[in-house]
């Protein structure tokens, strides 16, 4: 999933789908690439289970699947707490270090 999110085009596609379902053509319209290239990005998002596709005749409807994003947010938040604690400790050490040099 993080590989899928690592690409700005795929993040733009997910952002568009946050506004609601869309067809492949609608998703591809603002992107400066071929429909074939957009389809490759969509395959990455589907493999990561971030989007769902429903086919109706020749029209492909895309839907955001936010569940995996929520799982990732929980995972990242655990590390955020760790790094905030570490950075706060560093800040305290630097402040005390500066006070010691002034004396």
N, C-alpha and C positions, 0 to 999 in steps of 0.2 A: 504494500500500500504506500509506503513512504517513497518508493521509486516512482510510483504513479503520480504522487503529489509533488515530486521534485521537479516536474516540468511545468513551465509557466503556461503553456498552451492548455495542458490538462487542467491546471488550476482555473484558467479562464472558462473552460467548459463547465467545470463544477460550479463556478460562480453563477454562470448563466442558468444552470439547472436549479440553483437555489431559488430562483424566481418562479419556478414551476416547470412542468414537463415541456419538452420541445422536440421538434423533428430534427433529424440530422442536418437537413438543409438550413433550418433556423439557427442551429448551433454553429454551423460552418460559416454562415454569412459574414460575421465581423472578422473572421480569421483570414489572414492573408496566406492561404495555402489551398492546395487542391482538395477536392472531396476525398480522394484516395488517402491523402496524408491525414486528414481529419479522422477517417475511419481507423487508421492505425492507432491514433491517440485514443479513440473510443475503445478499441480492443484492450489497451492497457488498463483503462478505467474499469472495463467489464471484468477483466481478470482479477483486479483488486477488489471486486464486488462493490465499487463505489457508484456504479450506475446500473440501471436495468433497462433493457431494450424490449419493446413490444413491436412486432411487425404486423402491419395491417395492409395487405396488398404490397405495393411498392414503397409505402411510407413506413419509415422506422421512427417510432416514438421513444424518446429517452426520458428516464426518470432518475432522480438523485436517490441514492441509497445512503443515508447519513449514518447508519448504524456503525460501520467500521470507523468513521471519523470520530464518533463518540468514544469508542474503545481506544483509539489513538490518543485522544485528548486526556483520558484518564492515565494512560501510560506516561505521557509527556509531563503531566502535572506532578507526578511523583518525583521526577528528576528536577522540575522547576523548584520544588521545595528544597531539595538537596543543594542546588546551586545558589539559591537565594541565601540559605544559611551560610554557605561558604563565602559568598561575596560580602555578606554582612560582617563576617569574622575578619575578612581581609580589610574592609573599611575601618573597623575598630582598631585593628593592629596598626594600620597606616596613620590613623589619627593620634594614637598613643606614641607612635614612633616620631611624629612631627613635634609633639609636645616635648618629648625628651631632648630633641635637638635644639629647641629654643632656649632651654635652661642653661 
